[in-house]
Amino acid sequence: MQKVKKVLIIDDEEKLRALLTRIISLEGFEVIQAPDGKSGLKKLIQADIDVVLCDVKLPDGSGVEFSKIIKDKYPAIEIILLTAYGNIPDGVQAIKNGAFDYITKGDDNNRIIPLLYKASEKAALNKRVQQLEKQLDNKHSFDKIIGSSASVLQAIELAKKVAQTDTTILLTGETGTGKEVFAQTIHQESKRSKQNFVAINCSAFSKDLLESEMFGHKAGAFTGAAKDHKGLFEEANNGTIFLDELGEMALDLQAKLLRVIESGEFLKVGDTSPTKVNVRIIAATNKNLKQEIEAGHFREDLFYRISVFQIPLPALRERVPDIALLALHFLVLFARKSNKKITTISPGCLRALQEYSWNGNIRELKNVIERAVILSNGDELSVDDLPADIQMRSELTKDQQLSAFSLQSAEKLHIQKVLNHTQGNKAEAARLMEIGIATLYRKIEEYKIR
């Protein structure tokens, strides 16, 4: 249920307060009144106010100066100043003090309601930014995982249930969907949280080097092994090890991993005596391991041991409502790092982000926002700050919407969806659509699909 926006009217004219209260209440806002600055401050303490409508001339001071006091104490609140007489210097100073806008009573009555909507939206965004800034300073926790879509909430709920156990976990999903974030959070919320969390990407090493990294080696085990080397399983003893891209692990190394899961011990490279460890294993893959088993690339017995508890993580294109939350999160992060005062994302920019396919998922979105923050010269990210391909995709979407009933548009949109599904694999897309690969390339060229 959406929260009702609260408006505080500060004005010593009782009749005007009553009139404004009636008008604003009809728009669904909750209205609170105060006759002067002192009582207005008390109301701000008592209620979670979104927007303040404040007279410039108050019995106990200047509304222009009062707006600065409010913004200093409650930076998320937006302020609209009212005056009986337009005064440009006062208006300029009001904006400098953080006021959202400055309007003249009587002359600008028709602007009050539209301004209130805009100011309340900005206030909601301000509060969200404040929450995100607090989250940046917190340790890993389930509250830090951003998203309100059903698929993400389900994944969080599963992770919460399994965190307190020692059960082996398999996180599945496309590249960039946040598998390591989930793994770190599960570790942090587990009884092993005070011990080491060690992560390794199984696709980043050759087979022999990966074995040495995971299990360690004895001095003289191979050329260049001048001394004993402790592996990551030993480093993670009594803690958690995260094996990312597990589907890339060689078959013979999979057998050694299976032994660790079953017996809690392994042999270092060049050693004859087993080393025992007590480690919680969280694995992740962007591959379909059942298909890999059928193809002979993954051990079936390891799959059943590693996938005792599976948590699927959704692709970003399947959780479009979360794009705005994630984009804001990264905006706060990179604006802070670059010392830029960028606090908002324009509606056009946000629409372009939501229309993009995000084959790289959250990681790609993070990179795009970091680049946009670097390029931005104002206090708001705009479409012009985004990469050209995202801007062009947004324009393409507009064209599709204009010709939604065209057969060509439907075909074009279908091809794009299938390519998104196959992550750009044209051969697989052609197979799924039951057309020749040459036909697919011709249509990609014809429709200028990117």
N, C-alpha and C positions, 0 to 999 in steps of 0.2 A: 504494500500500500504506500502510495506516494505521500511524503510529508507535506503538510500544509505550510505554505510560506508565511512567515510572520513579519508584519510591517509595524514599525514604531513611528507614530506621528508626534513630533515635538513642536508645539505652537501655543502661544498664550491666548489665541483667539478661540474660545470654546465653540462658537458656531461653525467656524471653519473646520475645526477638528471633527465635529459631528458630521459635517457635510462630506468631508473626505473619507471618514470612516464608513459612511453608508455606501459611497461610490466604490471604494476599494473592496469592501466586504462582498459586494455583489459579484466581484470577479473571483471569489474563492479564497481571498487572502484572510488571514487572521490579523486583526488590527488591535494595537495597544496604544493608549494615549498618554501623553505627559505634557504639562503646561510650561515646563522650563527645563534647562539643562541639567540641573541637580537631580530632579525627579526622573529625567530621562536616563541618566546614568544608573539609577537604581533599577529601572525597568530592564536595562541591558544586562544587569547582574542576574535578575530574576528569570528572564526568558531568553530563549535561543533565537535572537532576532536575525532576520536575513537582510532587511532593508530599513533604513531610517529616512523618513521625510522630515526635514528640519527647517524651521524658519531661520532666516539670517539674523533677524533682530529678536533676541530672547530677553526676558526680564533680567536674567542674571549673566548676560554675556553675549558674545558674537557667535552666531551659528557657523561662521567661516572658521573661527578658531576651535570651536567645539568639534567640528568635523575632524580636525587633526587629533584631538584627544581620543575620539572614538577609534580612528584608524590605528593609532598607536596601541590602544588596549585590545581592540577587536579587529585585526586586519582583514578578516574574512567578510565583515559587514560592508555593504555598499550604502552610500549616502547620497541622497538627492536633496539639494538645498532649494528652499522657496523664499522668494522675496517679493515685496509689493512693488518695488521699483527696480528695473533692470540696471545693473551696475557692472560694467565690464571689468574694472580692476578687482572687485570682489569675486567675480566669476572666475577670473584667472587664478586668483589666490586659492579659491575653493578647490579647483582642479589640482593645483599644486599640493594642496593639503590632503589629497586623496579622494575628494568627492567624485561620485560617478557622473553627476551632471548638475546643472544650475539652471533653474527655470523661474519665470516670472508668474506670479499669481494672476489669475484671470486671463492673461494673454496666452498662456501655455497650458490651459486646463486639459485640452485634448491630447497633450503629450504625456500626462501623468501615468495613465494605465499602461501604454506601450513601454514607457521608461521603467515602470515597476517590474514588468515581465523581464525586460533585459537585465535590469539590476539584480533581480532574484536569481536569474540563471547564472550571472557572473558570481554572485555570492555562493551559490551551490558549488561552482567550479573552484572558488577560492578554498572552500572547506575541504573539498576533495584533495586539493593540492597540499593543504596542511596535513591531512591524514597520511598522504603518500610520503611527505617529508619525515613524519614520525616513523613510518615503516622503514625508511632507509636507514634509520639509526637503530632499529631493533635487530636482534639476532633472528636466525631462521625460525619461523613458526608458521603454522598453517594459516594464521591470519594474514601473513605476508604474501601468500599466493593470491595473485590478482585474478578476479573473474567471478561473475555471478551467473554464468550460463549453466544450464542443468548438467551438461557433460562434465564440466570442471568441478562443480559442487559434488557430483557423484565420485569423481576421482579423489577429491579431498577427503570425503567421508570414508572411502575404502582405505586411504592412507592412514587416517586417524585410527581406524580399527586395528590395523596390522602393526602400527608403529611400536606399541608396547610389547610385542612378541619378538621372538628371534627368528621368525619364519623367513625363508628366502623369498625375495620379491623379484618379479619381472615387470619392468615398465616398458610398455610398447607404445609406438606412435612415430610419426614422421620426424625427420631431423628438425631440431629447433623448437620442439613443442614443450620444452621445460623439464625434461626427464632428470637432469642433474639437480635442478632446483628441488624437485620432489624428493630425490634421494637424500639430499642434504637435510631437508626438513624432516623426513622420516627419522634420520639419524638423530637430529637435534631433539626430537620429541620422544626418543626412545630411552631406555634405561642405560644405554651405552653412550649417552651424549657427552659425558666427561672424558671419553676416550677418543682416539683418532678416527677421523673420517678420511679415507684415502680413495682417490679416484684415478682411474686409468682408462684411456681410450684404446680399445683393442685393435682398432684399425690404424693406429698411428705407428705401429712397430712391426718389424718383420717377425716371423715365428720364433726364431731363436732369441732375439732381443726381448720379445714380449715374455717369453718363459723366464729369462733372467730377471726382468723387471718385476714380474709377479712373485717368483719363488726365490730369487736370489741365486748366488753361485759361490762355490769355493774357490780359493786362490788356485790358479793353475788349471781351472776347468777348461779353459780355451785360451787362445792367443790374446794377450792383452789383459787377462784376468789376474792382475798382480796381487790382489788381496781379496779376502772374503767380502761378499756384498750381501747385505740384508735386503730381501725382497719386500714388495708392498704388502703381502699377506702378513709378514712379521711386523711391519710397521703398523698394520691395522689390528694387531692382536688385542682382543677384548673390545674392539671397536667395530667399525663398519668399513667394508670395501665396496666401491662402486665400479662395476665392470661395464663401461659404456661400449656400444656397438659390439655386443657379444657375438652377433651373427658373423662377424669377420674373423673369429678365432679359428685357427687351424684344427683339424680333427684330432691329431695326436695330443695337442695341448688341451683340447676339450676333455680327453680321457683323464688327464692329470687334474683338471678342475673338478671333474666328477669325484675323484678320490678325496679331494679336500672336503667336498660337501658331505660325503658319506662317512669319512673317518676322522676329519679334522686334522689331517696330517699330509705332508708332501715331502718330496725330495728336492733339495736344491740342486742346481746344475753342478755335476761333478761330485756330489755327496753320496754316501752310502747309507747314512743314518737318517731316518725321517725326522722332520721338525713338526711339532704339534702346535696348533693355534686354535683359538676360540674367536672366530670371526663371523659377523653377520654379513651375508652377501646380498647386495642389491644389484641386479643386472638390468641392462636396457638394450633395446634393439629397435631399428627402424625397418627391419626385415620381417617377413612372414616366416617364422621358424618352422612351421609345419610344411610349408612349401620347400624350405631348405632341407628338411628331413627327407622329403620325397626325392629331391634332387641329389641326395647323398652328401650334402654339405654340412649337415648338423646331426649330432648324435641324438637319437630318440630318447635314450635313457637320461641323458643330461637335460633334455628339454623338460621332462617330467619332474626332475629334481629341482631345476632352476625356476620353474613356473608354478610352484606350489600356490602362489598368490599373485595373480596378474592384475595390473592396473593399467588400463588403456588411457592414453592422453590424447584428447581431440586435436585435430588440425585447427589452425587459427581461422580458416575460412568456414569452419563449422561452428564458430563461436563469435560471429560478427559483433554482437552487442558488447563483447569484452574488448574490442579493438580500441575504443575510446578510453577505457580505463587503463589499458596497457600503454597507450600512447602518452597519456598524461603522466603515468609513472616514469616513463623514460624521459619525458620532457623535464620533469622535476630533477631527475638524476643528472642529466647532462647540462641543464641550465646551471645547477649548483657547481658542477665540475668546471664549467667554463666561465663562471662568474657573470652570467648573463641574466637579466631580469625578464625572462620570457615566461609568461604565466598562463597563456591560453593558446588554443588551436582554433583557427578560423573554421566556420561551418563548411566552407568549400574544401579545405584541407582535410577535415575529418571525413567528409563524404568520399573524397578520393581514396583515403586510407581504407575505408570500409568496403569500397568497391574493388579493391585490388585482390588478387588471388593468393598471395603470400605463400608461395611454394617453400620458402625458407622459414615460414611460421614466425614464432615470437623472436627468434634470433634475427631474422631479416628485418622485422619491424623495429627492433632495437637499433640496428645499424642505420636504418633510414631516419629515425628520429635524431640520432646522434649527428648525422650529416646535416639534417635540416636545422638543428640548433646552431651548428657552426656557421651555416650560410645566412641565417636569419639576422636582419638588422633592426628589427622592431621588438615589441613586447608580445608578439603573437606569431605563431607559425602559420604560414600561408601556403597555398598550392604551389606557388613559385619556388618555395624552398624544397619541394620534393623532387626526386629523380624524374627525368623525362619520361621513362617508361610508365611510371605511376600516373603522371599527368595525362599521358596519351591514353592509358587504359580508362581513365575517368571520362575523357572525351568520347571514347568508343562506347562506353556504357550509355552515355547520353544519346548517341546515335541509335543504339539498340532500343532505347525506351521510346524514341520518336517513331520508330518503324516496327513496333512490337508485333504487328499483325502480318508482317512480311514473311514469306516462306524463307527467303534468303537470310533474313535476320535470325529466324529460328534455327536454321542450319548452322549459321555462324556461331551462335550462342552455344549450340549443342557441341560443336567441335571444340570450342574453347573449354567447356566444362569437362569433356573427356580428356583433353590435354592436361588440364589442372589435376584431374584424378590420377593420371599416369605420370605426373610430375614432369611433363615435357617429353616423355618417351613416345616418339611418333610411331614407331613400329607397333608398340603395344596399343596405342590409340587406334591405329588402323585396324588391328585385329579385333578390338572390342566393337568397332563400328561396322566391321565386316566389309571394308572397302580396301582397295589396293593402296600401297604406300605412295605410289605415284599420284593417285587421285587425291590423297590427303595433302601432299605437298602442293598440288595445283590449287586446291581450295584454300590452303593457308596463304598462298600468294595472292589469290583472287580476293579474299576477304581481309587481307593485310592483318592477319592474326599474329600477335607478338608473343 
